[in-house]
Amino acid sequence: MNRVCAFLIPCFGAFLLSCSSSKKTVQPASGDIIITTKEGHSTGEGAHKEYDSIQVKYAGYLHTTPEQVQNIRLYRFIDKWLYTPYKWGGTDEKGIDCSSFMQKLLSEVYRVEIPRTSVQQFFDGWIERYGSAQYLSEGDLVFFQTIGENAVSHVGLYLGNHMFVNASSSKGVSIASLEDPYWKKRYVAAGRVKRSPLSQ
């Protein structure tokens, strides 16, 4: 893995920065309902499986199938905060910024404590940084340069299928795509939390 070197850009002035806006968010393809599917087997017999409404809802956001949405704890947390408005320096449901949202998510879902700002999170000792997006896994942090010459000014959490959750100044807590030209151009690196997540 390619590591991003900490000496590339001075970050002393960026410690006060939080987030910048996104251009697009993704709307779900299906509603918040419980569905039952019939999965075929080689014997020709069928098996019924019920999916949690959270699995169905976020399968729509991620353009995948409900069985691929496994981390129910994570998606319940996201669902609680979804569409919370953005507020620079905000830390609660009245308004929150990207780094505070990541701080709360990692604490509540994975029991990992990280610093307050996106720059501090990027250089935190519990984060293993790497450059290529091809290594991304659910739960990895994704960092962006959205303001001037600062090394990092925005952070989100990777979900899968090129999608990540973040708190943007234009949409609040929302799900966006790394393939969106806005984010693709501003992607800096990813960071994998070294501690093990909670068992579900």
Residue, then its C-alpha position, 0 to 999 in steps of 0.5 A: m500500500n502506498r502511504v501518504c507522507a505527513f510532510l507533504i503539506p504543512c497543516f498547522g493552519a488547517f487544524l481549524l478547518s472542517c468540511s466543504s460542500s459536495k456537489k451530489t448525493v445519491q437517492p435510495a432506489s427503494g423505500d424503508i420496508i421489509i421484503t421477502t425474497k426467494e433465492g433459487h438453489s441448484t435443486g430447484e427448491g427455494a428459500h425465503k429470507e427476510y431482510d431488515s428494513i435498514q438493509v433494504k433502504y441502504a441497498g438502494y443507496l449503495h446500488t446493491t442487494p440487501e444481503q450485502v448490507q451486513n453492518i446493521r449497527l453502522y447503518r442504524f447510526i447513519d439512519k439516525w443522522l441522515y439529512t442532519p443539517y451541516k453546521w461548521g463546528g457543529t456537534d449535535e443533531k441541530g447541525i454537525d460538520c464532517s469531522s465531528f460526524m466521523q468522530k461520533l460514528l467511530s466512537e458509537v459504532y466501532r468504539v474508536e476515539i479519534p481527534r476532532t478535526s479532519v487534519q488531526q484524524f488524517f494524521d492520527g496514530w490509529i489510522e493507517r493511511y494509504g493512497s489507492a482507492q482500490y483497497l477501500s473496505e467498509g469502515d475506512l475513512v476517506f479524506f479530501q482536499t476541498i479548501g485551498e492548499n490545505a492537505v486535508s479539509h473533508v472526511g467521510l466513511y467508506l461504505g462500499n460500491h464506491m459510496f461513502v457517507n459524509a456531512s457536507s455543507s450543501k446536503g448535510v449528512s448524506i451518501a455520495s459517490l467517489e466516482d462523482p467528478y467533484w469527489k474524484k478530483r479532490y480525493v487525497a487518501a484513505g485511512r484504515v482504523k487499526r482497532s477491531p470493530l465491535s462484533q455485530 
